[in-house]
Amino acid sequence: MNLYETIFARRSVRQYDKTPLDAAALTEIKNHVDGAKQILGQSARFEIADSDKLKGGFAPHAILAFSEDSDAALVNVGCTLQGMDLWLQSSGYGSIWCGMAAPKDAAGDYRILLGFGKTSVPLRTVESEFKRKKISDISNEDNAVARAARLAPSAVNFQPWKLTFAAGKVTAASNVRGVGRILPGRLYLIDLGIVLKHVVIALEHEGKTVTAIDAAGAGKDSAIEVSYE
Ligand SMILES: Cc1cc2nc3c(=O)[nH]c(=O)nc-3n(C[C@H](O)[C@H](O)[C@H](O)COP(=O)(O)O)c2cc1C
C-alpha cells in the first residue's frame, strides 16, 4: 500500500502488542524519519524513545519531535511526522499522534510525539469508517485533493483548517473555533502541517509537481500556500 492509499485506510491505534520492536526495525524507522523531506528552511529533530521514558501514551515506542517555537516550525513538525504516520501504517505498524503524552524529561524544544508499535488492529477498509466534517465545511471545492485532505487526523478531531483551491495553488488556512483555541501547545499548527501532508501526497498522486510550500504565514488567522504545476 502506498502513502496515498494509506490516507484512506489509516486510523489512530490505541491497542498495541507490548513486545518491543527489535533494534533493526527501530533503526530503519529512525533512518526513515531522519531522511524525511522537511519544509524548505525547517530543521526539526527526531528521537525514538521507549514507553518507559514517557508519561502517558498508548504505544511501546514513540518518535519525539523537537523544533524551534515558530509557527512555521510547528507546521513542519506536523507535516513531517504525518509522513511517518502514513509510512508506519503502510509498513504494517500501528501509530498514533499523542498530545497528552510527553517524555518524562522533556527538553524545552520538545513539541509532540507519534507513538508506534506492533498491532493487530486492522486498517480501515471503507471511507465511511472515518468521522469527519463534510467536504463543503473544509474546502471551497470537492475534488480528489480535498477528499484526501478531509481524512487527515487532528487533535480532538477538530479538523481546524479550510482549503481554498485556485489555479496552480492550494491554500490551507487555520480555522480554529471555540474550544479549539484553548488546546495547549498550538496543536492547530501541527494539525495544519498534517493536512498539508495529505494535500501534497494527493497532488503528487494526481501527477502534479509541488513547486513551493510557503509556511512563513502560518498562524491562527493566516495560511500556507502550496504551489504546483
Ligand atoms: C496533534 C494530535 C494530537 C493528538 N493527541 C491525542 C491524544 O493525546 N490522545 C488520543 O487518544 N488521541 C490523540 N490524537 C488522535 C485524534 O483524536 C484522532 O486523530 C482523531 O480523533 C481522528 O481519528 P483517526 O486518527 O482514527 O482518524 C491526536 C491527534 C493529533 C493530530
The ligand as a MOL file (V3000), in Angstrom:
LIG
                    3D

  0  0  0     0  0            999 V3000
M  V30 BEGIN CTAB
M  V30 COUNTS 31 33 0 0 0
M  V30 BEGIN ATOM
M  V30 1 C -1.7930 16.6410 17.1170 0
M  V30 2 C -2.6480 15.4850 17.5810 0
M  V30 3 C -2.6950 15.1420 18.9240 0
M  V30 4 C -3.4700 14.0510 19.3340 0
M  V30 5 N -3.4610 13.7040 20.6630 0
M  V30 6 C -4.1780 12.6250 21.0660 0
M  V30 7 C -4.1440 12.2200 22.4290 0
M  V30 8 O -3.4700 12.8450 23.2570 0
M  V30 9 N -4.8690 11.1280 22.8000 0
M  V30 10 C -5.6290 10.4250 21.8880 0
M  V30 11 O -6.2730 9.4370 22.2930 0
M  V30 12 N -5.6660 10.7790 20.5760 0
M  V30 13 C -4.9650 11.8430 20.1570 0
M  V30 14 N -4.9820 12.2140 18.8220 0
M  V30 15 C -5.7340 11.4070 17.8500 0
M  V30 16 C -7.0200 12.0980 17.3720 0
M  V30 17 O -8.0090 12.0390 18.3970 0
M  V30 18 C -7.5010 11.3800 16.1000 0
M  V30 19 O -6.5450 11.5890 15.0990 0
M  V30 20 C -8.8320 11.8860 15.5960 0
M  V30 21 O -9.8590 11.6200 16.5430 0
M  V30 22 C -9.2320 11.2140 14.2760 0
M  V30 23 O -9.2460 9.8130 14.3780 0
M  V30 24 P -8.3560 8.8950 13.4480 0
M  V30 25 O -6.9230 9.3370 13.5940 0
M  V30 26 O -8.5730 7.4900 13.9590 0
M  V30 27 O -8.8240 9.0560 12.0260 0
M  V30 28 C -4.2380 13.3090 18.3960 0
M  V30 29 C -4.1750 13.6700 17.0500 0
M  V30 30 C -3.3980 14.7350 16.6420 0
M  V30 31 C -3.3350 15.0570 15.1850 0
M  V30 END ATOM
M  V30 BEGIN BOND
M  V30 1 1 1 2
M  V30 2 1 2 3
M  V30 3 2 2 30
M  V30 4 2 3 4
M  V30 5 1 4 5
M  V30 6 1 4 28
M  V30 7 2 5 6
M  V30 8 1 6 7
M  V30 9 1 6 13
M  V30 10 2 7 8
M  V30 11 1 7 9
M  V30 12 1 9 10
M  V30 13 2 10 11
M  V30 14 1 10 12
M  V30 15 2 12 13
M  V30 16 1 13 14
M  V30 17 1 14 15
M  V30 18 1 14 28
M  V30 19 1 15 16
M  V30 20 1 16 17
M  V30 21 1 16 18
M  V30 22 1 18 19
M  V30 23 1 18 20
M  V30 24 1 20 21
M  V30 25 1 20 22
M  V30 26 1 22 23
M  V30 27 1 23 24
M  V30 28 2 24 25
M  V30 29 1 24 26
M  V30 30 1 24 27
M  V30 31 2 28 29
M  V30 32 1 29 30
M  V30 33 1 30 31
M  V30 END BOND
M  V30 END CTAB
M  END
